Amino acid sequence: MSQYVNDGMPEIGQEDRRQFLKVVGLTGAVAAGSEFTLSDLRGEVEGEAAGELAAMGEAISEDLTGELDAGLLGSELASLEEQITRLPELRAMGVPAEGSTEYQQLAEPGWAIHEHLVEVGFFESVEEHLPEFTPEHIGATAREFINTGALASALHELGYSEEELTSTVVNVVNNKERLAMWVPTKNIPAGVEGFDPANIAPLHQRSAAGVLLWTDYLDTYLWQNEVLLTDTILDNNYGDLKQMYAGLHLLSSAAEDLAGAQELSDAQLTAALSAGAAMMIVGQEDLTNDVMRITDEMRAPRTGGA
């Protein structure tokens, strides 16, 4: 299980910082600092792989321009942003009451966006043109994300502090091995453990739907398991949700931009899609370990009874 700071976000240790800086190609004077934020690194990292990222984004744009409903995506993205700003309220609420739908409300606009993207073949196009989560692609994505201030600024406006966003990105980049296990559907061999790739959703769809399914389950799960829950578990639930919804917002924003303003460059579009999926994947895996699999060491002390 990850180590967490008080707000439930992953804590960045010295070794975490060293590994992250190595991945993004900073090993000199900047890397010598004991602490940093993404803003500190903006302009310091090299975007040498942007040409490849741009080609990927251009191919996705060619596939999908004219297919997406800008009005629907704009409206649902605004609703999603409103829900994301409620995350501190959900943490303050603690354990939901019986029959609560607070967490389902959090996921509702995400489901509307997901369904539209499924209908227009968005996820198939993204999977066709983006590579696996190789160390090289993760590094290139991280560098492009760091240098794209607009992507970070949008999350800051939703209540993400510089430290929270830095923690999220470092946590994702340093979990290369976990990301590598999430492979594109086309790369899953037919017949492995009885799975037919034709029945498996594209990678980015799996990452988004996973976030939304876990969220929908939290109203019931937290209420049913109240006796096991500690403030630490509830803090980690909050931090993991912040990671997951940062990723969902990046993916949704990229789709909305592609449908309308197209202010993101092709490389930035790729970075938003890849970073978004990575945040959703790592966040939901953290949620599984931090909240859903409560060990005796994690749980609240037993009281009363024999």
N, C-alpha and C positions, 0 to 999 in steps of 0.2 A: 504494500500500500504506500502511496506517496506521502511525503511529509508536507504538512499544511501550515500556513500562517493563520492568524486569528479569523480572517474573513473567509476561510475555506479554500483559498486559492493556493496552488502548489508553491511551496517555498523554494526559492532559488539559492542553492548553496554554491560555494566557490567552485567545486568540481562541475556542477551544472553549468555555471557561467563559462568555464573553460571549454567544455565540450561544445556548447552552443557557438561560441566565438570561433572555434576551429571549423565548424561546419559552414559558417557564413564567410570564412576566409579572412578573419582578423586574428593575427598572431603577433602583432607588433605592439606599439605603445598603447593603442586603445584597449587591447586585450589585457594589458597589465593592470587596469583598474579593477578594484575589488567589486564594484557595483556599477550597474548601468541601467538605462531604460532604452526602449527602442528609439526614442527621439535622439538620445545621445549617439546612436549608431547611424542615424540617417545621414547620408552623404559620405559615410566612411566605408560602406560595403560596396563592392564592385558588382555591377549588373552584367557581367560578361556573358551570362547565358540568356539574356533577354531576347536575343534573336530567335532562339528555339521557343521560348515562351510566347513570343509574338506570333510565330508561325502557327502554333497550336490555337491561340486565341482567334487568329484570323480565320482558320478553318471552321471553328465553332460558330463564329459570326456569320460566315457565308452560309452555313447550314440553317441557321435559325432566324436571321433577319427577316422580318415580316411574318413570322410564325407566332410570336409571342403577343399576348394581350397586354399592352402597356397600361391601360386603365385598371384592369384587374390586379396586375402585379403592383402598381403604385398604391392602390387602395389597401391591399392586403399587407404590403410591406409597412405602410403607416400603422396598421393595426398591430402588426408584429412588434414594431418599435414601441408602441404603447404598452404592450404586454411585457416586453423586456424591462422597461423602466419599473415594472411592478415587482421585480425579483426581490428587492429588499423588503417589500411588504410581505411577500410569501415567507421569507426567512423569519420576519418578526412574528408572523402568525404561528410559527412552530408547527405542531401537528394539526393537520386539517380535521375538522369535525366530521362525524359520520355523514356520509352522503354528499360531502363537499365536491365541488367541481372546479375549485380554484386553479388547480394545475391543468385540468383539461382546457380551461379558458386560455391559459398561457399557450397551449399548443394549437388552438383553433385556427388562427390565421396561417400558421405554418402548414397545416393540412391543406388549406385552400390553395396556397402557393404550390405545394407538392403535387396536388391533383392536376393543376393546370400544366405544370412542367411535364408530368407523365403524359398528358393528352397530346402535347405537341412534339413529343420525342426528344425533349431537352436532354434528359439523362443519357439516352442512347448516343446522342451526338457528343456529349462531353466525354463519355467513356471511350468512344471511337478515337478521339483526337488527343486525349491526355494519356501519359504513360503511367506505369505503376509507380508506387511510392518508393522509388529508388533513393539512395542517399543523395545522388546528384540532383534529382528533381526536387527533393525536399529542400536542399540547400539553395537551389536557384529560386524556388518559390519564396523562401524566407528572405532572401536578399531583395527580391522585387517587392515583397510586402513591406519590408522595413523602409524602402525608398519611396513608397507610395503613401504620402501623408494623408491623402483623402480617405483611404480605407480605415486608417486608425482614427482619424477625426470623427468619422461617422459613429464609431463605437464609443469614443469619449463622450459624444453628445447624448448617448444613451445611459451614461452613468459609469462607464468603465474607466477606472483610474489608469494612469500611465503604468503604475506598478502591476495592476491586475492584467493589463494587456501584455505587458512584458512577460509576466509569469506564464500566461497562456501560451505565448509563442515559444518560449524556451521549453516549456513542458512538451509541446508538440514535436519540436525539432529533435529533442533528446530522446524521443520514443520512436526512433526510426525502425527498430525491430518490430514493434507492435504494429506500426503502419504497414510494414512490408507484408504482414499476414493478410491484409485486406487487398485482395487482388481483383483486377477487372474481371467481369464475368467471362469474357472471351478467353481468359487465361486459365480458367478452371477446367481441368481435363474431364471429359465426359466419362461418366461411370464411376467417378471417385466417390466412395461411400454412398453410392446410390443416387447422387445428385445429377440432375440433368441441367446443364447450363442454360438451356432454353427456358427453364422455370425459375431462374435466379435473376433478380433485378440488377440493373447496372450499379456499379460501386457507389456513385454519388447519391443515387436514390436510396440505396441501403443505408448510407450514413445518415441521410436526412430523416427517413422513415424511422430509423432506430431511435433517434432523438425524440421524435414525436410520440412513438409508442411508449418509451420509458416515461415520458412526461405524463401521458394519459394515465399511467398506472400509479403514479405517486399519490394521488388523492386516497386511493384505497389502501395502498401498501403502507404509507406512513401511519394512517389511522389504525390499521390492523396490528401494526408492530410497535405501537407507542411505548409499550412497556420495555422494549429493547433499546429505544433511542436515547442517545445522549446529546448534549449540545454540540459536541465535536462532530457527531454524525450529521446533525442538522446543518452545521456550518459547512461541512464537506459537501452535502447535498446542494447547498446554495452555490458554492464555488464551482462544482462540477456543472451545474446548470448554466452558470455564467460562461464557462468554456464552450458548452454545447451550443448555446444560443448566440454567442459571438460567431461561431461557424455558420449557423443557419442564417444569420443576418448577412454575412459575407456572400454566401451562395445566392440568397434571395436578392440582394442588392445588385449582384452581377447580372442576374437574369433581368431585373427591372431596368438596369442601365442599357442592356442589350436591346430591350424592347423599345426604348424611348430615346433618351438623350445621347447615349453612346459616348459619354464623357471619358470612360476608362479606355486606355490604350489596349491593344490586343494583348500585350504582355501583362498588363494589370488585370485584365479579365481572367487570364489564366491563373495569375497569382491568387485572385479572389476565390476562384472555384477550387483550386487545389488546397489553399490554406483553409478555406471554409470546411471542406470535407475532412481534412486532417483534424481540425479542432473538434468537429462533431464526433469523429471516431474516438479520439483519445478521451474526450469528455465523457462519452457514454461508457467507455471501458472503465474509467475512473469511478463513475457512478456505480457501476456493478460491484467494484471492489470495496468502495467506501460506504455504500448505503444498502445495497441489496444482499450482500454476503456478510452478514453480521456474525462475527466470531464471538466466542466467550470472552476473549480479551477486549473486544470492542464494546460489547453490550453494556447497558446500564446494570448496576448491581441488583441482584435478586433481593426482594424484600418479602418478609412474612412467609408463612407456609412452611411445610417440612421439606 
